[in-house]
Amino acid sequence: TYLFSTFPNPSEDFFHKLRKIIENFLWNNKPPKIKYSVLINSIEMGGLKLLDPFSFCNALKISWVKRILEKTPCKWKTLIDDQLSSVGGNIIWKCNYNTKDKCLQKISNKFLRNVLEAWCLFKSVFSKTSSSMNPRDIIWNNSYMQIAGSSFFYKTWFEEGIFEVSHFLDKGGQFLTFDEFRNNFAKLQCNYLDYYSVLHAIKNAKIFSDRNSNDAVQFVAEKEKVCKAVYPFLVQRSAESPSKSISKWEAIFPNRKLNWHSIFSLSFKSTISTKLQYFQYKFLNHIVYTNTKLFKMKILETTLCSFCKYNEETLSHLFWE
C-alpha cells in the first residue's frame, strides 16, 4: 500500500503477474472457474469484492488530489505547482482531458503524471456526459474540444480569466463576435485566427459535461477516506457480472422475474458462515458438480440422481424437484 501510494506505478506486466498470483492462490493453482473480472465486482453484482490491484493503486494515487487541493501550506506543493503551471495549475483537475492528451506529456514528474492518469480514469466513470452544450465546461486541456487534432491551453488567455465556454457567450447564450470578445477582455492580446480556432473547437464539440453531474473535485474533497470512496468507481471499469450463470438460471426459470441483486447478496445477509456463503456462491455460478456434470467428465457412469435413482441429477432436480 505504501509503495503504491508514494512511488510511480509499476508496469502493466507487474499488475498482470500480481493478479495471476492471487488467482492461483484462490483456485489452488487450478484453472479458474469464475473470471477474475467477475470476482472483483460487488456482491450485489455477482462478485466477491476481490481486490483489483490496478484499481487499488489508482485509488491510492487519487487520494493525493485531496492533499494537493487542500489550502494547508506545504513545501512539497511548490514542486506540484511548478509541474502543473504548464497546464493551468489546479484547474487541470476540472478539465476533461484523457490519458493520451498532450497536456500529460508536459508533466515530467512520473508520479504526478500517474496521479493525473488515475484522476482521468475516475472522472470517466464518475462524471456523466451530455450532447448538450454546458456553459460551465472548461475549454483548456479538453479532449472533446480540439485544435489540429489535439486539446489546447493558452496561458495568456487563462491568466486573463478565460477558462470556460460561458466566456464566449453573450447574455442570450449566443457566441460572441471577435470584436465583442475583445471588448470583454480588453487586456488580452489575441488575433482573429486564434479566437475563431477556439470558437470552432467549442462549436464542433459533441460531448460536454452533464450539467446535473456531480463535481468530482467536490466529491473527493468531502471524503475522509478518499481511497475507499473512489475504488468502487474505478473497479467498475473492468468488473463484469456473471452473465453466463444468470442466463442459465433464467433458462431454467423462464417465467419468473429474478431479482439478481437480492439473490447474490442473500447469503451474505442471512448468515455469517463462510462455508454456506461459499456453497451458495458456487451454486449460483453452476460450479456445484452434480452427477450429470460428473458423467460428462467421465468420472461417473450414470447421470441418475443419487437419491431417487430415477431422474437425471441436475441442480434444479437436486434442489427443487
C-alpha positions as CSV (number, residue, x, y, z in Angstrom):
1,T,0.0,0.0,0.0
2,Y,2.8,2.4,0.9
3,L,4.7,1.8,-2.3
4,F,1.6,2.1,-4.5
5,S,0.8,5.4,-2.7
6,T,4.2,7.1,-2.8
7,F,6.0,5.7,-5.9
8,P,5.2,5.8,-9.6
9,N,3.1,3.0,-10.9
10,P,4.8,-0.3,-11.8
11,S,4.4,-1.7,-15.3
12,E,1.2,-3.4,-16.7
13,D,3.1,-6.7,-16.6
14,F,3.5,-6.3,-12.9
15,F,-0.2,-6.0,-12.3
16,H,-0.9,-8.9,-14.6
17,K,1.5,-11.1,-12.6
18,L,0.1,-10.0,-9.3
19,R,-3.5,-10.8,-10.5
20,K,-2.2,-14.2,-11.6
21,I,-0.7,-14.9,-8.1
22,I,-4.0,-14.0,-6.5
23,E,-5.9,-16.2,-9.0
24,N,-3.6,-19.2,-8.5
25,F,-3.9,-18.9,-4.7
26,L,-7.7,-18.6,-4.9
27,W,-8.1,-21.7,-7.2
28,N,-5.2,-23.7,-5.8
29,N,-3.2,-23.4,-9.0
30,K,-6.0,-25.0,-11.0
31,P,-7.8,-23.3,-14.0
32,P,-10.2,-20.6,-12.7
33,K,-13.9,-21.5,-12.8
34,I,-15.0,-17.9,-12.5
35,K,-13.4,-15.0,-14.3
36,Y,-11.3,-12.5,-12.2
37,S,-13.3,-9.6,-13.7
38,V,-16.4,-11.2,-12.1
39,L,-14.9,-11.8,-8.7
40,I,-13.7,-8.2,-8.3
41,N,-17.3,-6.9,-8.7
42,S,-19.5,-6.0,-5.8
43,I,-21.5,-8.8,-4.0
44,E,-24.8,-7.3,-5.3
45,M,-23.5,-7.6,-8.9
46,G,-22.4,-11.2,-8.5
47,G,-18.8,-10.7,-7.4
48,L,-16.9,-11.3,-4.1
49,K,-15.2,-7.8,-3.9
50,L,-11.9,-9.4,-4.6
51,L,-9.1,-6.8,-4.8
52,D,-8.2,-5.4,-8.2
53,P,-4.6,-4.3,-7.8
54,F,-4.6,-1.8,-10.7
55,S,-7.8,-0.1,-9.5
56,F,-6.5,-0.1,-5.9
57,C,-3.2,1.5,-7.0
58,N,-5.1,4.3,-8.9
59,A,-7.4,4.8,-5.9
60,L,-4.3,5.5,-3.7
61,K,-3.0,7.9,-6.3
62,I,-6.3,9.8,-6.3
63,S,-6.0,10.3,-2.6
64,W,-3.2,12.8,-3.4
65,V,-5.7,15.0,-5.3
66,K,-7.3,15.9,-2.0
67,R,-3.9,16.7,-0.4
68,I,-2.9,18.9,-3.4
69,L,-6.1,20.9,-3.3
70,E,-6.1,21.5,0.5
71,K,-5.2,25.0,1.4
72,T,-2.8,23.9,4.1
73,P,0.6,25.3,3.0
74,C,3.3,22.6,2.4
75,K,6.7,22.9,0.8
76,W,6.2,19.9,-1.4
77,K,3.3,21.7,-3.1
78,T,5.8,24.1,-4.7
79,L,7.0,21.2,-6.8
80,I,3.5,20.3,-7.8
81,D,2.6,23.9,-8.7
82,D,5.7,24.1,-10.8
83,Q,4.8,21.0,-12.8
84,L,1.1,22.0,-13.2
85,S,1.9,25.6,-14.3
86,S,2.2,24.5,-17.9
87,V,-1.4,23.1,-17.9
88,G,-3.1,25.8,-15.9
89,G,-2.3,24.8,-12.3
90,N,-5.1,23.2,-10.2
91,I,-7.7,23.9,-12.9
92,I,-6.4,20.7,-14.5
93,W,-8.5,18.6,-12.0
94,K,-11.7,20.0,-13.6
95,C,-10.5,19.6,-17.2
96,N,-11.9,16.9,-19.5
97,Y,-8.5,15.5,-20.6
98,N,-7.8,11.9,-21.4
99,T,-4.7,9.8,-20.7
100,K,-3.3,10.3,-24.2
101,D,-3.6,14.1,-24.3
102,K,-0.6,16.3,-24.9
103,C,-1.2,18.0,-21.6
104,L,0.1,14.9,-19.7
105,Q,3.2,14.8,-21.8
106,K,4.1,18.2,-20.4
107,I,4.3,16.7,-16.9
108,S,7.9,15.4,-16.5
109,N,7.3,14.0,-13.0
110,K,6.2,10.4,-13.5
111,F,4.4,10.1,-10.1
112,L,2.3,13.3,-10.8
113,R,1.5,12.0,-14.3
114,N,0.3,8.8,-12.7
115,V,-1.9,10.8,-10.4
116,L,-3.4,12.7,-13.3
117,E,-3.9,9.5,-15.3
118,A,-5.7,7.9,-12.3
119,W,-7.9,11.0,-11.9
120,C,-8.8,10.8,-15.6
121,L,-9.9,7.2,-15.2
122,F,-12.0,8.1,-12.1
123,K,-13.7,11.0,-13.8
124,S,-14.6,8.9,-16.9
125,V,-16.8,6.7,-14.6
126,F,-17.9,9.3,-12.0
127,S,-18.8,12.2,-14.2
128,K,-21.7,12.0,-16.7
129,T,-21.6,13.4,-20.2
130,S,-24.2,15.1,-22.4
131,S,-24.6,16.1,-26.0
132,S,-26.0,19.5,-24.9
133,M,-23.5,22.3,-24.5
134,N,-22.6,23.2,-21.0
135,P,-21.5,26.8,-20.4
136,R,-19.6,25.7,-17.3
137,D,-17.3,23.3,-19.3
138,I,-13.6,24.1,-19.1
139,I,-12.2,24.6,-22.6
140,W,-8.5,24.1,-21.7
141,N,-7.0,20.6,-21.9
142,N,-10.4,19.3,-23.1
143,S,-10.1,16.2,-25.3
144,Y,-13.6,17.0,-26.7
145,M,-12.5,20.4,-27.9
146,Q,-9.6,20.2,-30.2
147,I,-7.5,22.4,-32.5
148,A,-5.4,20.5,-35.1
149,G,-6.4,17.2,-33.6
150,S,-5.4,17.8,-30.0
151,S,-6.5,19.7,-26.9
152,F,-5.0,23.1,-26.2
153,F,-4.1,25.6,-23.4
154,Y,-3.3,29.3,-23.9
155,K,-1.6,30.5,-20.8
156,T,-2.1,34.2,-21.6
157,W,-5.8,33.7,-22.1
158,F,-6.0,31.7,-18.9
159,E,-4.2,34.5,-16.9
160,E,-6.9,36.9,-18.1
161,G,-9.6,34.8,-16.6
162,I,-10.7,32.9,-19.7
163,F,-11.3,29.2,-19.0
164,E,-14.9,28.1,-19.7
165,V,-17.4,28.1,-22.5
166,S,-19.5,30.9,-20.9
167,H,-16.7,33.4,-21.6
168,F,-17.5,33.0,-25.3
169,L,-21.2,33.6,-24.9
170,D,-23.4,36.7,-24.6
171,K,-26.2,37.1,-22.1
172,G,-28.6,35.4,-24.6
173,G,-26.4,32.3,-25.0
174,Q,-25.2,33.3,-28.4
175,F,-21.5,33.1,-29.4
176,L,-19.6,36.5,-29.2
177,T,-18.1,38.1,-32.3
178,F,-14.4,38.7,-32.3
179,D,-14.9,42.4,-31.6
180,E,-17.3,41.7,-28.7
181,F,-14.8,39.2,-27.2
182,R,-12.0,41.8,-27.4
183,N,-14.2,44.3,-25.7
184,N,-14.9,41.9,-22.8
185,F,-11.2,41.1,-22.4
186,A,-9.5,44.4,-23.5
187,K,-6.1,43.5,-22.0
188,L,-5.8,40.2,-23.9
189,Q,-3.6,40.3,-26.9
190,C,-5.1,37.9,-29.4
191,N,-5.8,37.8,-33.1
192,Y,-8.8,36.9,-35.3
193,L,-7.4,33.4,-36.2
194,D,-6.8,32.4,-32.6
195,Y,-10.3,33.4,-31.5
196,Y,-12.1,31.6,-34.3
197,S,-9.9,28.5,-33.8
198,V,-11.1,28.2,-30.2
199,L,-14.7,29.1,-31.2
200,H,-14.6,26.4,-33.9
201,A,-13.3,23.8,-31.4
202,I,-16.2,24.6,-29.0
203,K,-18.8,24.5,-31.7
204,N,-17.5,21.2,-33.0
205,A,-17.5,19.5,-29.6
206,K,-20.1,16.7,-29.5
207,I,-19.6,15.8,-25.8
208,F,-19.9,18.1,-22.8
209,S,-20.1,17.6,-19.1
210,D,-23.6,16.9,-17.9
211,R,-25.0,20.0,-16.0
212,N,-26.5,17.7,-13.4
213,S,-23.4,15.6,-12.9
214,N,-21.7,15.7,-9.5
215,D,-18.4,17.6,-9.3
216,A,-15.6,15.0,-8.9
217,V,-13.4,17.5,-7.1
218,Q,-16.1,18.3,-4.6
219,F,-16.8,14.6,-4.1
220,V,-13.1,13.8,-3.3
221,A,-12.7,16.9,-1.1
222,E,-15.6,15.9,1.1
223,K,-14.4,12.3,1.7
224,E,-12.3,11.5,4.7
225,K,-11.1,8.2,3.2
226,V,-10.7,9.0,-0.4
227,C,-9.2,5.7,-1.5
228,K,-12.2,3.8,-0.1
229,A,-14.6,6.2,-1.7
230,V,-13.2,6.1,-5.3
231,Y,-12.2,2.5,-5.5
232,P,-15.8,1.2,-6.3
233,F,-15.9,3.6,-9.2
234,L,-12.5,2.6,-10.6
235,V,-13.2,-1.1,-10.4
236,Q,-16.4,-0.6,-12.5
237,R,-14.2,-0.1,-15.5
238,S,-13.0,-3.8,-15.5
239,A,-15.7,-5.6,-13.5
240,E,-18.2,-7.8,-15.1
241,S,-21.4,-9.6,-13.9
242,P,-21.7,-13.4,-14.2
243,S,-23.9,-13.1,-17.4
244,K,-23.5,-16.8,-18.3
245,S,-24.6,-18.0,-14.9
246,I,-27.6,-15.6,-15.0
247,S,-28.7,-16.7,-18.5
248,K,-28.5,-20.4,-17.4
249,W,-30.8,-19.7,-14.4
250,E,-33.2,-17.7,-16.5
251,A,-33.4,-20.5,-19.0
252,I,-34.3,-22.9,-16.1
253,F,-37.0,-20.5,-14.7
254,P,-38.2,-18.6,-17.8
255,N,-41.5,-17.4,-16.3
256,R,-40.0,-15.9,-13.2
257,K,-38.7,-12.4,-12.7
258,L,-35.5,-12.9,-10.7
259,N,-34.1,-10.0,-8.6
260,W,-30.4,-10.7,-9.0
261,H,-29.1,-8.0,-6.6
262,S,-31.1,-9.7,-3.9
263,I,-30.2,-13.2,-4.9
264,F,-26.5,-12.5,-5.0
265,S,-26.4,-10.7,-1.6
266,L,-28.9,-13.0,0.3
267,S,-26.4,-15.5,1.7
268,F,-24.1,-12.7,2.9
269,K,-27.0,-11.0,4.7
270,S,-28.6,-14.1,6.2
271,T,-25.6,-16.0,7.6
272,I,-22.0,-15.4,8.8
273,S,-21.0,-18.9,8.0
274,T,-18.3,-18.7,5.2
275,K,-19.0,-22.3,4.2
276,L,-22.6,-21.6,3.5
277,Q,-21.7,-18.4,1.7
278,Y,-19.1,-20.2,-0.4
279,F,-21.5,-23.0,-1.3
280,Q,-24.2,-20.5,-2.3
281,Y,-21.8,-18.6,-4.5
282,K,-20.7,-21.9,-6.2
283,F,-24.3,-22.9,-6.6
284,L,-25.3,-19.6,-8.2
285,N,-22.4,-19.9,-10.6
286,H,-23.2,-23.5,-11.6
287,I,-19.9,-25.0,-10.2
288,V,-21.6,-27.4,-7.9
289,Y,-20.9,-30.8,-9.5
290,T,-23.9,-32.9,-10.0
291,N,-23.9,-36.5,-11.4
292,T,-24.8,-35.0,-14.8
293,K,-21.6,-33.0,-14.9
294,L,-19.5,-35.8,-13.4
295,F,-20.9,-38.1,-16.2
296,K,-19.8,-35.7,-18.9
297,M,-16.3,-35.6,-17.2
298,K,-16.3,-39.5,-17.4
299,I,-16.0,-39.7,-13.6
300,L,-19.3,-41.4,-13.1
301,E,-21.1,-44.0,-15.3
302,T,-24.6,-42.6,-14.9
303,T,-26.4,-39.3,-14.8
304,L,-29.1,-40.6,-12.5
305,C,-29.9,-38.9,-9.2
306,S,-28.0,-40.3,-6.2
307,F,-31.3,-40.2,-4.1
308,C,-34.2,-41.1,-6.3
309,K,-32.2,-43.2,-8.8
310,Y,-34.8,-42.3,-11.5
311,N,-34.3,-38.7,-12.8
312,E,-31.2,-37.1,-14.2
313,E,-29.4,-35.3,-11.4
314,T,-29.3,-31.6,-12.3
315,L,-29.2,-28.6,-10.0
316,S,-32.9,-27.9,-10.4
317,H,-33.8,-31.6,-9.8
318,L,-31.5,-31.8,-6.8
319,F,-32.8,-28.7,-5.0
320,W,-36.3,-28.2,-6.3
321,E,-37.9,-31.2,-7.9
